Amino acid sequence: MSPHLRKIGKITAWSVGSLVGAVAAYWGVAQVLSRIPVAAEATTEPATIPFFIRSNGVHTDLVMPVKTQYIDWSQQLPYSNTQAHDLSYDYVGVGWGDKGFYLDTPTWAELKASTAVRAGFWLGTTLMHATFYSEAELQPGPNCVPLHLTPAQYRRLIAYVEASFQRDAAGNFNWVPGHSYAEYDAFYEANSRYSILKTCNTWSNRGLKVCGQKASLWTPFDTGILYQYGR
């Protein structure tokens, strides 16, 4: 083998080894930090507002009642923005994530390297995903954690979620028409940038901290959140 080819081989081997090492380090740090708990806050106020953490196996939603005395989410997340237009669904789940992942990667098999790079390194924009749920879809299980919030906790969560949405000139959440996964969901433009340090699940985990619930110190994966609730 010529010196030139040997040099190329060494560079390639170093590059591949560095990438594998970085992925392994990231995974290892995530496993450790996701197991470190942040305790729920102590409160004497009655927790009367139903709230759920729901995972699809990869991504977590924070699920809230559509209508309470504190907010009517259907004013900014109208049922008419979904294909179903079904007003009987009493809960809405929200999640935050990379626009490329949401719109261009309906399955993991269709993930492109360019999408992953853009998402992982602050190069893409983000969306909010809103999904309406029926009560029957929110039964306790491996991927669904039922909780209750106090009014003060819920008001903090409302502020956190609202601040994640982009608004148009009229102050409305900026809907992205023509895109959905099924009949009961819709997408909206979001604030902030996605990265390997700030994923869809770190957004949910941060939301749990904001509203005083158990959370991981940091987790990019849904498993870190679910672990804190014995799932």
C-alpha positions as CSV (number, residue, x, y, z in Angstrom):
1,M,0.0,0.0,0.0
2,S,1.3,3.4,-0.9
3,P,2.1,6.0,1.8
4,H,-0.8,8.1,0.4
5,L,-3.3,5.4,0.8
6,R,-2.0,4.5,4.3
7,K,-2.5,8.1,5.3
8,I,-6.0,8.1,4.0
9,G,-6.7,4.9,5.8
10,K,-5.4,6.3,9.1
11,I,-7.5,9.5,8.7
12,T,-10.6,7.5,8.0
13,A,-10.0,5.2,10.9
14,W,-9.4,8.1,13.2
15,S,-12.6,9.8,12.0
16,V,-14.7,6.8,12.4
17,G,-13.2,6.0,15.8
18,S,-13.8,9.6,17.0
19,L,-17.4,9.5,15.8
20,V,-18.1,6.2,17.6
21,G,-16.4,7.5,20.7
22,A,-18.4,10.7,20.7
23,V,-21.7,8.8,20.3
24,A,-20.7,6.4,23.1
25,A,-19.8,9.3,25.4
26,Y,-23.1,11.1,24.7
27,W,-25.1,8.0,25.4
28,G,-23.1,7.3,28.6
29,V,-23.6,10.9,29.9
30,A,-27.3,10.7,29.0
31,Q,-27.7,7.5,30.9
32,V,-26.1,8.9,34.0
33,L,-27.8,12.3,34.1
34,S,-31.2,10.9,33.2
35,R,-31.1,8.7,36.3
36,I,-30.3,11.6,38.6
37,P,-33.7,12.7,39.9
38,V,-35.1,16.2,40.5
39,A,-37.7,15.9,43.2
40,A,-41.2,17.2,42.9
41,E,-41.8,20.4,44.8
42,A,-43.6,20.4,48.1
43,T,-46.9,22.2,48.1
44,T,-50.0,22.5,50.4
45,E,-52.3,23.6,47.6
46,P,-54.6,20.9,46.3
47,A,-53.6,19.3,43.0
48,T,-56.8,19.2,41.1
49,I,-55.9,19.6,37.4
50,P,-55.3,16.4,35.5
51,F,-52.0,16.2,33.6
52,F,-50.2,13.4,31.8
53,I,-46.8,12.5,30.4
54,R,-47.3,10.4,27.3
55,S,-44.6,8.8,25.1
56,N,-44.9,7.3,21.7
57,G,-41.7,5.3,22.4
58,V,-39.4,8.0,21.3
59,H,-41.0,11.4,22.0
60,T,-42.9,12.7,25.0
61,D,-46.0,14.9,25.0
62,L,-47.2,17.0,28.0
63,V,-50.9,16.4,28.0
64,M,-53.4,18.9,29.5
65,P,-57.2,19.4,29.6
66,V,-58.3,21.4,26.6
67,K,-60.5,23.7,28.7
68,T,-60.1,24.8,32.3
69,Q,-60.8,28.1,34.1
70,Y,-57.1,28.9,33.6
71,I,-57.0,28.5,29.8
72,D,-58.9,27.2,26.8
73,W,-56.3,25.8,24.5
74,S,-58.8,25.4,21.7
75,Q,-58.7,29.2,21.2
76,Q,-55.0,29.0,20.1
77,L,-55.0,25.3,19.0
78,P,-58.4,25.1,17.3
79,Y,-59.9,21.7,16.5
80,S,-60.5,23.0,13.0
81,N,-56.7,22.9,12.4
82,T,-56.9,19.1,12.5
83,Q,-58.4,16.8,9.9
84,A,-61.0,15.3,12.3
85,H,-62.5,18.6,13.5
86,D,-63.7,16.5,16.5
87,L,-64.7,18.7,19.5
88,S,-65.3,15.7,21.7
89,Y,-61.6,15.2,22.5
90,D,-61.0,16.7,26.0
91,Y,-57.2,16.7,26.2
92,V,-54.4,18.1,24.1
93,G,-50.8,17.1,24.2
94,V,-48.0,19.4,23.1
95,G,-44.4,18.6,22.2
96,W,-41.5,20.5,20.7
97,G,-39.0,19.3,18.1
98,D,-36.9,19.8,15.0
99,K,-38.9,20.8,11.9
100,G,-37.0,18.4,9.7
101,F,-37.6,15.4,11.9
102,Y,-41.3,16.3,12.2
103,L,-42.1,17.0,8.6
104,D,-39.5,15.0,6.6
105,T,-39.0,11.9,8.7
106,P,-42.3,10.1,9.3
107,T,-40.4,6.9,10.1
108,W,-36.9,6.2,11.3
109,A,-36.2,4.3,8.1
110,E,-36.6,7.6,6.2
111,L,-34.1,9.5,8.3
112,K,-31.5,11.3,6.2
113,A,-28.0,12.1,7.4
114,S,-28.5,15.8,6.4
115,T,-31.7,16.0,8.6
116,A,-29.8,14.4,11.6
117,V,-26.9,16.8,11.2
118,R,-29.0,19.9,10.9
119,A,-31.1,18.9,13.9
120,G,-28.2,17.9,16.1
121,F,-26.1,21.0,15.5
122,W,-28.5,24.0,15.8
123,L,-28.9,24.3,12.0
124,G,-32.7,23.7,11.7
125,T,-35.8,25.4,12.9
126,T,-38.4,23.9,15.2
127,L,-42.1,23.1,15.5
128,M,-44.7,22.5,18.1
129,H,-46.8,19.4,17.7
130,A,-50.3,19.5,19.2
131,T,-52.4,16.3,19.4
132,F,-55.9,15.9,20.8
133,Y,-56.5,12.9,23.0
134,S,-59.6,11.2,24.3
135,E,-59.6,10.1,28.0
136,A,-59.5,6.5,26.8
137,E,-56.1,7.1,25.3
138,L,-54.7,8.3,28.6
139,Q,-54.9,5.2,30.7
140,P,-51.9,4.6,33.0
141,G,-49.3,2.3,31.4
142,P,-45.7,1.9,30.4
143,N,-45.9,5.0,28.2
144,C,-48.5,7.1,30.0
145,V,-48.0,8.7,33.5
146,P,-51.1,10.4,35.1
147,L,-50.5,13.2,37.4
148,H,-52.3,16.2,38.9
149,L,-51.1,19.8,39.1
150,T,-52.0,22.6,41.5
151,P,-53.4,25.8,40.0
152,A,-50.1,27.6,40.6
153,Q,-48.2,24.8,39.0
154,Y,-50.5,24.7,36.0
155,R,-50.2,28.4,35.4
156,R,-46.4,28.1,35.3
157,L,-46.8,25.2,32.8
158,I,-49.1,27.3,30.6
159,A,-46.6,30.1,30.5
160,Y,-43.8,27.7,29.6
161,V,-45.8,26.1,26.8
162,E,-47.1,29.4,25.4
163,A,-43.6,30.8,25.2
164,S,-42.5,27.9,23.1
165,F,-44.9,28.8,20.3
166,Q,-44.1,31.4,17.6
167,R,-46.9,33.9,17.1
168,D,-48.0,35.8,14.0
169,A,-48.6,39.5,13.7
170,A,-52.1,39.1,15.3
171,G,-50.7,37.2,18.3
172,N,-52.0,33.8,17.2
173,F,-50.0,30.6,17.3
174,N,-48.5,30.2,13.8
175,W,-50.2,27.2,12.3
176,V,-48.4,25.1,9.6
177,P,-51.3,24.0,7.3
178,G,-51.2,20.8,5.3
179,H,-49.1,18.8,7.7
180,S,-50.2,16.2,10.3
181,Y,-49.5,12.6,11.2
182,A,-53.1,11.6,11.4
183,E,-56.6,13.1,12.0
184,Y,-56.2,14.6,15.4
185,D,-53.0,16.6,15.3
186,A,-51.5,19.8,13.8
187,F,-48.1,21.6,13.7
188,Y,-47.2,25.1,14.7
189,E,-44.0,27.2,14.3
190,A,-41.9,27.2,17.4
191,N,-39.2,29.2,19.1
192,S,-35.6,28.1,19.9
193,R,-33.3,25.7,18.2
194,Y,-33.0,21.9,18.5
195,S,-29.7,20.2,19.2
196,I,-28.1,17.2,20.7
197,L,-28.2,19.1,24.0
198,K,-31.8,20.3,23.6
199,T,-34.1,17.6,22.2
200,C,-37.8,17.1,22.3
201,N,-37.5,15.2,25.5
202,T,-35.3,17.8,27.2
203,W,-38.1,20.3,26.4
204,S,-40.6,18.0,28.1
205,N,-38.3,17.4,31.0
206,R,-37.8,21.1,31.5
207,G,-41.6,21.5,31.5
208,L,-41.9,19.1,34.3
209,K,-39.3,21.0,36.3
210,V,-41.2,24.3,35.6
211,C,-44.5,22.8,37.0
212,G,-42.8,21.2,40.0
213,Q,-43.0,17.6,39.0
214,K,-40.4,14.8,39.3
215,A,-37.9,15.0,36.4
216,S,-34.4,14.0,35.3
217,L,-31.4,16.2,35.9
218,W,-31.1,16.1,32.1
219,T,-32.3,13.7,29.5
220,P,-32.4,13.7,25.7
221,F,-34.5,10.5,25.7
222,D,-38.0,9.7,26.8
223,T,-36.7,6.8,28.8
224,G,-35.0,9.2,31.3
225,I,-38.4,10.9,32.0
226,L,-40.3,7.6,32.3
227,Y,-37.6,6.1,34.6
228,Q,-38.4,8.8,37.2
229,Y,-41.9,7.4,37.3
230,G,-41.0,3.8,37.5
231,R,-41.8,3.0,33.9
